[in-house]
Amino acid sequence: QVQLVESGGGLVQAGGSLRLSCAASGNIFSLNVMGWYRQVPGKQRELVASITSRGSTAYADSVKGRFTISRDGAKNTVYLQMNSLKPEDTAVYYCSLKEIRDFWGQGTQVTVSS
């Protein structure tokens, strides 16, 4: 059984920074993609950033230049450094791990006040 445990959400003023962490445990295939999605009420969950087990990254256009995704392979942990936060970044952020199966974290709230 694979588990994803997120941490690091919270309330921050516009222009501030937060760092999200997600630790994966269990029987995980070595080739995988870890990522962060976000969702606001009434809208579909959207990809924020992803990183493969080989280190290739991808970002949503709305966060390019502000967010950085990274991972510690030895710890099966993925991080999302969020800088220059905007009120429109407010959402529940979900960690994901995709291999031949898909796994999701429980979600962590990020609120950016104007």
Legacy VTK file of the C-alpha trace (Angstrom):
# vtk DataFile Version 3.0
C-alpha trace
ASCII
DATASET POLYDATA
POINTS 114 float
0.000 0.000 0.000
1.364 3.406 -1.000
0.701 6.438 1.159
1.356 10.098 0.422
1.604 12.497 3.350
1.564 16.212 2.604
2.633 19.112 4.776
3.399 22.804 4.507
0.144 24.469 3.548
-1.215 27.508 5.331
-2.116 31.166 5.122
0.236 33.688 3.572
-0.002 37.227 2.266
0.292 37.970 -1.419
3.919 38.080 -2.445
4.917 35.604 0.216
6.262 32.079 -0.014
5.328 28.594 1.092
6.968 25.223 0.690
4.902 22.083 0.360
6.300 18.631 1.048
4.958 15.209 0.190
6.494 12.000 1.469
5.618 8.754 -0.251
5.921 5.413 1.476
5.218 1.847 0.497
6.012 -0.340 -2.467
6.711 2.200 -5.217
7.928 1.459 -8.711
11.205 3.212 -9.378
9.937 4.783 -12.600
7.261 7.247 -11.622
6.065 10.811 -11.818
5.330 12.845 -8.726
3.454 16.070 -8.895
1.221 18.673 -7.368
-2.310 19.474 -8.437
-4.685 22.067 -7.055
-8.405 22.467 -6.914
-10.818 25.212 -5.988
-14.526 24.618 -5.354
-16.509 24.262 -8.543
-13.486 23.760 -10.757
-11.566 20.772 -12.024
-8.350 19.717 -10.410
-5.451 21.135 -12.395
-1.813 20.194 -12.703
0.551 22.676 -11.071
3.894 20.939 -11.547
5.344 17.484 -12.021
8.718 15.801 -11.878
9.752 12.406 -13.159
11.989 9.970 -11.343
14.708 11.076 -13.774
14.238 14.731 -12.859
12.332 16.118 -15.823
9.926 18.846 -14.774
6.796 20.437 -16.155
4.817 23.457 -14.950
1.478 25.072 -15.552
1.906 28.365 -17.377
0.334 30.214 -14.462
3.129 29.225 -12.064
6.200 29.246 -14.315
8.934 31.388 -12.848
7.294 31.425 -9.403
7.054 27.774 -8.358
9.800 25.161 -8.311
9.278 21.439 -7.961
12.034 19.153 -6.735
12.384 15.690 -5.305
14.600 13.661 -3.051
14.720 10.234 -4.640
16.243 8.545 -1.641
13.369 9.739 0.533
10.616 9.470 -2.110
9.740 13.020 -1.216
8.630 15.807 -3.515
8.676 19.500 -2.715
6.939 22.519 -4.170
8.562 25.862 -3.436
6.004 28.569 -4.079
7.223 32.146 -4.317
5.494 35.401 -5.240
2.181 33.888 -4.270
-1.004 35.457 -5.598
-4.581 35.286 -4.292
-5.468 33.186 -7.339
-3.068 30.503 -6.066
-5.516 29.841 -3.231
-6.639 26.218 -3.478
-6.344 22.788 -1.960
-3.077 21.326 -3.190
-2.826 17.588 -3.745
0.280 15.510 -4.088
0.192 12.757 -6.688
2.313 9.779 -7.572
1.801 8.052 -10.912
3.347 4.778 -11.913
1.262 1.913 -13.245
-1.173 3.027 -10.525
-2.221 6.484 -9.403
-2.037 7.639 -5.807
-3.148 10.870 -4.165
-2.472 12.652 -0.930
-5.203 13.984 1.311
-4.709 17.589 0.240
-3.397 20.663 2.014
-5.008 24.093 1.995
-3.064 27.057 0.671
-4.672 30.449 1.205
-3.135 33.633 -0.146
-4.622 36.857 1.179
-4.556 40.080 -0.780
LINES 1 115
114 0 1 2 3 4 5 6 7 8 9 10 11 12 13 14 15 16 17 18 19 20 21 22 23 24 25 26 27 28 29 30 31 32 33 34 35 36 37 38 39 40 41 42 43 44 45 46 47 48 49 50 51 52 53 54 55 56 57 58 59 60 61 62 63 64 65 66 67 68 69 70 71 72 73 74 75 76 77 78 79 80 81 82 83 84 85 86 87 88 89 90 91 92 93 94 95 96 97 98 99 100 101 102 103 104 105 106 107 108 109 110 111 112 113
